[in-house]
Amino acid sequence: MNGMRKKVTASEKICKEIRETFEKDFGRAENLDDLLSRLMNLSIKRILVEALEAEVDSYLGRGYYSRGERERNGYRNGYESKNITTSEGKIKIPVPQVRDSGETYRSGILSNIPRISPALEKAAVEAYVRGLSTRDIEKVFVDENGESLLSKDSVSLLTESLWEEYDAFQSRSLSDLDVVYLFVDGVYESLRRRTGMKEAILCAWGILSDGRKILISLAQGNKECHATWRDFFRDMVKRGLRMPLLIVQDGNPGGIKAAEEIFTKTKRQRCIAHKLRNIANTLSRNEIETILPRFKAVYYAEDRGIAEILVKRIVEDFSEVYPGAVKCMLDDLDACLSHLDFPPGHRKYIRTTNLLERCFVEEKRRTKIIPGFFTEKSALKLVYGTLIRASEKWQRIKMTPLELALLKNVRKLMGGEENSRFISFSFEKVV
């Protein structure tokens, strides 16, 4: 190439800035709201610049890196900065220029910018939560007469414009996250190309030693088998995730086996919400009201000693009358009580996967009007959009100096001395 460098479009530079923001700041930002606001600004900026570049491509009849046989419509002539006012404030965008055309080139998008700007923000938000469907974007970018403000090429670009943000989220380093509690679960969505079949999207979120709750990873799983969960866990470890103190999950055998294989020193907590539903399934409606509280008391005991006493009494009282319920309780009992080994103030947060279960309910509310996704990609974008928005509202949990000291001791007992410096650092900072 003799030192010649390929020209880079303004939209490509913005993409790089988005990726770098994820890699450098996500998981370390003290103010998550400010970070997400900055990412939203960059997303709006990227969508608009890509639309302007597509408009120029259409006008010239050729793409940025191609040359037409006849240069009859003019040439690209770099970019000029222009300020666009949005509810987030002024955003400076690079506007592509055209020279030597038969007539002065005027952007139809910029001429309609007072109307496009609010719609653009709406599209950026909807892009996260509606799966970036072309139909939705086309409905947003219309004037008061119902006419489209963007070309078909521009709309096609918009449907893909935020996918790379998910890709950056999923490929970012996890090495700086001091994850104390790791939660995993899966949500199923229907794909039209596989009629009658649903595919799992695997999710991981965590509570850090500074008390933050964050979304960590999200990936297509096809089905919740050992191989898919193992690959999901391996990917997080490959990206630098250190051994958490506790992993919370449901009773999926493949997920349990994979967690024990990858997180060899991590304690496992069986989600007691799932366990109680399993026990309830062995009882009649009347029995659920009168008998289930006895089983529930086991999992909400003050310590393991009391829990073991309650278990012994249930076995004595109910083994003959409710053998199915007793058998279900005894199955994986130790994992159901793991939360009792951790600070009392944390137990209500770590004995279930309810945090993301509630988010799944919201996600299902949004997807129930969709008969099925065409592709795995469109499903991932919608689930990611819903969960990342929900995670903005997750509240920190309190981490007192005493609780951090207890967690550090748990780490030592697990043989995880190599990771204790993270919790130790957090403890010293709180003190």
C-alpha positions in Angstrom: 0.0 0.0 0.0 3.1 2.2 0.1 2.0 3.9 3.3 -1.4 4.8 1.9 -4.2 4.6 4.5 -7.8 3.8 3.8 -10.2 6.6 4.5 -12.6 6.1 7.3 -16.2 7.4 7.3 -17.4 9.6 10.2 -19.9 6.9 11.2 -17.1 4.3 11.5 -15.2 6.7 13.8 -18.4 7.0 16.0 -18.7 3.2 16.1 -15.2 3.0 17.3 -15.9 5.6 20.0 -18.9 3.6 21.2 -16.9 0.4 21.4 -14.1 2.2 23.3 -16.6 3.7 25.7 -17.9 0.2 26.5 -14.5 -1.3 26.8 -13.0 1.4 29.0 -15.9 2.7 31.1 -18.6 0.0 31.3 -18.5 -1.7 34.7 -16.2 1.1 36.1 -18.3 4.2 35.7 -19.2 5.7 39.1 -22.3 7.2 37.6 -24.0 4.7 35.4 -26.8 7.1 34.4 -24.1 9.5 32.9 -22.5 6.7 31.0 -25.8 5.5 29.5 -26.7 9.1 28.6 -23.3 9.4 26.8 -23.9 6.1 25.0 -27.4 7.3 24.0 -25.9 10.6 22.6 -23.4 8.6 20.6 -26.1 6.3 19.4 -28.3 9.2 18.2 -25.2 10.8 16.6 -24.3 7.5 14.8 -27.8 6.9 13.5 -28.1 10.4 12.1 -24.6 10.4 10.5 -25.2 6.9 8.9 -28.5 8.3 7.5 -26.7 11.3 6.0 -24.0 9.1 4.5 -26.6 6.8 3.0 -28.4 9.8 1.6 -25.2 11.0 -0.2 -24.5 7.4 -1.4 -28.0 7.4 -3.0 -27.4 10.9 -4.5 -24.1 10.0 -6.0 -25.1 6.5 -7.0 -22.2 4.8 -5.4 -20.9 3.8 -2.0 -18.1 5.5 0.0 -15.4 3.1 -1.1 -16.6 2.6 -4.7 -16.4 4.7 -7.9 -19.0 4.8 -10.5 -18.2 4.5 -14.2 -19.3 8.1 -14.7 -18.8 10.8 -12.1 -21.8 12.8 -13.2 -23.3 13.6 -9.8 -20.2 15.1 -8.2 -17.7 14.0 -5.6 -17.6 13.7 -1.8 -15.8 16.6 -0.2 -15.2 15.6 3.4 -17.4 16.7 6.4 -18.5 19.9 8.0 -19.6 20.1 11.6 -23.2 21.1 12.5 -24.9 21.4 15.8 -28.2 19.6 16.3 -30.4 20.4 19.3 -32.0 17.5 21.1 -33.5 17.0 24.5 -30.1 15.7 25.6 -28.6 19.1 24.6 -26.6 20.1 21.5 -24.9 17.3 19.6 -22.2 18.2 17.1 -22.4 15.9 14.0 -20.2 15.7 10.9 -22.2 16.4 7.8 -21.0 14.9 4.5 -20.3 17.4 1.8 -20.6 17.1 -2.1 -18.8 19.2 -4.7 -18.8 19.5 -8.5 -22.4 18.4 -8.9 -24.7 19.7 -11.5 -26.8 21.5 -8.9 -26.2 22.5 -5.3 -26.6 19.4 -3.2 -29.1 19.8 -0.3 -29.8 17.2 2.3 -33.4 16.3 2.7 -32.7 15.0 6.1 -31.1 18.2 7.4 -33.9 20.3 5.9 -36.4 18.3 8.0 -34.1 18.2 11.1 -36.5 20.0 13.4 -39.0 17.2 12.8 -36.5 14.4 12.6 -34.7 15.2 15.8 -37.4 14.1 18.3 -38.3 11.2 16.1 -34.6 10.2 16.0 -34.4 10.1 19.8 -37.6 8.1 19.9 -36.1 5.7 17.3 -33.0 5.3 19.3 -35.0 4.4 22.4 -37.3 2.1 20.5 -34.4 0.5 18.8 -33.3 -0.9 22.2 -36.7 -2.3 23.2 -38.4 -3.1 19.9 -35.7 -5.1 18.1 -34.9 -2.4 15.6 -37.6 -3.6 13.1 -37.6 -1.8 9.8 -41.4 -1.4 10.0 -41.1 0.4 13.4 -38.4 2.7 12.2 -40.3 3.6 9.0 -43.4 4.5 11.2 -41.3 6.8 13.3 -39.6 8.7 10.5 -42.6 10.3 8.9 -43.9 13.9 8.6 -47.3 15.2 9.5 -48.6 14.0 6.2 -47.4 10.4 6.8 -44.6 10.7 4.2 -41.3 9.1 4.9 -38.4 11.5 5.8 -35.7 8.9 5.2 -34.8 6.9 2.1 -35.2 3.1 2.1 -31.4 2.8 2.2 -31.3 4.9 5.3 -34.0 2.9 7.1 -32.1 -0.3 6.3 -29.0 1.2 7.9 -31.0 2.3 11.0 -32.2 -1.3 11.6 -28.6 -2.4 12.0 -27.1 0.7 13.6 -27.2 -0.4 17.3 -26.4 -4.1 16.8 -22.7 -3.3 17.2 -23.4 -1.8 20.6 -24.7 -5.2 21.8 -21.6 -6.8 20.2 -19.4 -4.4 22.1 -21.2 -5.2 25.3 -20.8 -8.9 24.8 -17.1 -8.7 23.9 -15.9 -6.2 26.5 -13.4 -7.2 29.2 -14.8 -8.4 32.5 -11.4 -8.4 34.3 -12.1 -5.3 36.4 -15.5 -6.6 37.8 -15.3 -7.8 41.4 -18.3 -10.0 41.1 -19.3 -11.4 44.5 -22.7 -12.9 43.5 -23.3 -14.2 40.0 -26.9 -15.0 38.8 -27.7 -16.9 35.7 -31.0 -17.8 34.0 -32.5 -18.2 30.5 -35.5 -16.8 28.7 -37.1 -18.5 25.7 -38.3 -16.8 22.5 -40.0 -18.2 19.4 -38.3 -18.0 16.0 -40.5 -18.0 12.9 -37.9 -19.9 10.9 -38.3 -22.7 13.5 -42.1 -23.1 13.7 -43.2 -24.4 17.1 -39.8 -24.2 18.6 -38.3 -21.8 21.2 -34.7 -20.9 21.7 -33.1 -19.9 24.9 -31.2 -16.6 25.5 -28.8 -17.1 28.4 -28.4 -14.2 30.8 -25.9 -13.4 33.6 -26.0 -10.5 36.0 -24.1 -9.9 39.2 -23.7 -8.0 42.5 -20.3 -6.4 42.8 -18.3 -5.8 46.0 -19.3 -2.1 45.9 -22.9 -3.1 45.9 -23.8 -2.4 42.3 -26.1 -4.8 40.4 -25.1 -5.0 36.7 -25.9 -7.0 33.6 -22.8 -9.0 32.7 -23.5 -11.2 29.7 -26.3 -12.1 27.3 -26.0 -14.8 24.5 -28.0 -17.1 22.3 -28.2 -20.6 23.9 -30.5 -22.5 21.6 -31.4 -24.8 24.5 -30.3 -24.9 28.1 -28.1 -27.9 27.9 -24.7 -28.6 29.5 -22.7 -27.6 26.4 -24.4 -24.3 25.9 -24.1 -23.2 29.5 -20.5 -24.4 29.6 -19.7 -22.3 26.5 -21.5 -19.3 28.1 -19.5 -19.6 31.3 -16.3 -20.2 29.5 -16.8 -17.0 27.4 -17.1 -14.9 30.6 -14.0 -16.5 32.1 -12.1 -15.9 28.9 -13.0 -12.3 29.0 -11.5 -12.0 32.5 -14.4 -12.9 34.9 -12.9 -14.0 38.2 -14.5 -16.7 40.4 -17.5 -15.3 42.2 -18.2 -16.4 45.7 -21.7 -17.6 44.9 -23.6 -18.5 41.7 -27.4 -18.5 41.9 -29.3 -20.6 39.3 -32.4 -22.8 38.9 -32.4 -26.5 38.8 -31.5 -27.0 35.2 -29.2 -30.1 35.2 -27.1 -28.9 32.3 -26.6 -25.5 33.9 -25.7 -27.0 37.3 -23.1 -29.4 35.8 -21.5 -26.6 33.7 -21.3 -24.2 36.7 -19.6 -26.9 38.8 -17.2 -27.6 36.0 -16.2 -24.0 35.3 -16.6 -22.3 38.7 -14.9 -25.0 40.7 -14.4 -23.0 43.9 -17.7 -21.2 43.8 -20.6 -22.1 46.1 -23.9 -22.8 44.4 -27.3 -21.5 45.5 -30.4 -23.2 44.1 -33.1 -20.6 43.5 -35.6 -21.2 46.3 -38.4 -19.5 44.3 -38.1 -22.3 41.7 -37.7 -24.9 44.5 -40.9 -23.8 46.3 -42.8 -23.9 43.0 -41.6 -27.5 42.5 -42.7 -28.5 46.0 -46.1 -26.7 45.5 -46.6 -28.8 42.4 -46.8 -32.0 44.6 -49.5 -30.5 46.8 -53.2 -29.7 46.4 -54.5 -26.1 46.6 -55.5 -26.5 50.3 -52.2 -28.2 51.2 -50.3 -25.3 49.6 -52.0 -22.9 52.0 -51.5 -25.1 55.1 -48.4 -27.2 54.5 -46.1 -25.1 52.2 -45.2 -22.5 54.9 -43.5 -25.3 56.8 -41.2 -26.0 53.9 -40.7 -22.3 53.2 -39.5 -21.8 56.8 -36.5 -24.1 56.1 -35.1 -21.8 53.5 -35.8 -18.6 55.5 -34.2 -20.0 58.7 -31.7 -17.8 60.6 -28.9 -20.3 60.1 -28.1 -23.8 58.9 -28.5 -25.3 62.4 -32.1 -24.1 62.7 -32.7 -25.1 59.0 -31.5 -28.7 59.7 -33.8 -28.9 62.8 -36.8 -27.8 60.7 -35.9 -30.3 57.9 -35.7 -33.2 60.4 -39.2 -32.3 61.8 -40.7 -32.1 58.3 -39.3 -35.5 57.5 -40.8 -36.9 60.7 -44.2 -35.3 60.2 -44.7 -35.6 56.4 -42.7 -38.5 54.9 -45.6 -40.8 55.0 -48.3 -38.3 54.1 -46.5 -36.1 51.5 -43.6 -38.2 50.2 -43.4 -36.2 47.0 -43.0 -32.9 48.7 -40.4 -34.2 51.2 -38.4 -35.9 48.4 -38.4 -32.6 46.4 -37.2 -30.7 49.5 -34.4 -33.1 50.2 -33.2 -33.0 46.6 -30.3 -30.5 46.3 -31.0 -29.3 49.9 -27.4 -28.2 50.6 -27.4 -25.8 47.6 -30.8 -24.4 48.6 -29.2 -23.4 52.0 -26.0 -21.9 50.6 -27.2 -18.3 51.1 -27.1 -19.0 54.9 -23.3 -19.0 54.7 -23.3 -15.3 53.7 -24.1 -12.0 55.5 -27.7 -11.9 56.7 -28.2 -8.5 55.0 -27.5 -10.0 51.6 -29.6 -13.2 51.9 -32.9 -11.7 50.5 -31.0 -10.7 47.4 -29.1 -13.9 46.8 -31.5 -16.8 47.5 -33.5 -16.3 44.3 -33.1 -15.2 40.7 -36.1 -12.9 41.1 -34.3 -9.7 40.0 -34.1 -10.9 36.4 -37.3 -12.9 36.6 -39.1 -9.6 37.0 -37.2 -8.2 34.0 -38.2 -11.2 32.0 -41.9 -10.5 32.8 -41.4 -7.0 31.3 -39.6 -8.4 28.3 -42.4 -10.9 27.7 -45.0 -8.1 27.9 -43.2 -6.4 25.0 -42.7 -9.6 22.9 -46.1 -11.2 23.4 -47.5 -8.9 20.5 -44.8 -10.4 18.2 -45.8 -13.7 16.7 -42.2 -14.7 16.5 -38.8 -13.3 15.6 -37.4 -13.9 12.1 -33.9 -14.4 13.4 -31.8 -15.0 16.5 -30.3 -11.6 16.0 -33.6 -9.7 16.2 -34.5 -11.7 19.3 -31.2 -10.9 21.0 -31.5 -7.2 20.2 -34.9 -7.0 21.8 -34.0 -8.9 24.9 -30.7 -6.9 25.3 -32.6 -3.7 24.8 -35.2 -4.5 27.5 -32.7 -5.8 30.0 -30.1 -3.0 29.6 -32.8 -0.4 30.1 -34.1 -2.3 33.2 -30.6 -2.5 34.6 -30.4 1.3 34.7 -32.9 1.2 37.5 -31.3 -1.5 39.6 -30.5 -0.3 43.1 -27.2 -0.9 44.9 -27.2 -3.2 47.9 -25.5 -2.0 51.1 -22.1 -3.4 51.7 -21.0 -2.6 55.2 -17.3 -3.0 56.4 -18.3 -6.0 58.5 -20.1 -7.6 55.6 -17.1 -7.1 53.3 -14.8 -8.6 56.0 -17.1 -11.6 56.1 -17.0 -12.0 52.4 -13.3 -11.8 52.4 -13.2 -14.6 54.9 -15.6 -16.7 52.8 -13.2 -16.2 49.9 -10.3 -17.5 52.0 -12.3 -20.6 53.1 -13.0 -21.3 49.5 -9.3 -21.3 48.7 -9.7 -18.2 46.6 -6.9 -16.2 48.1 -5.8 -15.0 44.7 -9.1 -13.0 44.4 -9.4 -11.7 47.9 -7.4 -8.5 47.1 -10.5 -7.2 45.3 -12.8 -7.5 48.2 -10.0 -6.4 50.5 -9.6 -3.3 48.4 -13.3 -2.5 48.6 -13.2 -3.1 52.4 -10.3 -0.7 52.9 -12.0 1.9 50.7 -15.2 1.7 52.8 -13.3 2.0 56.1 
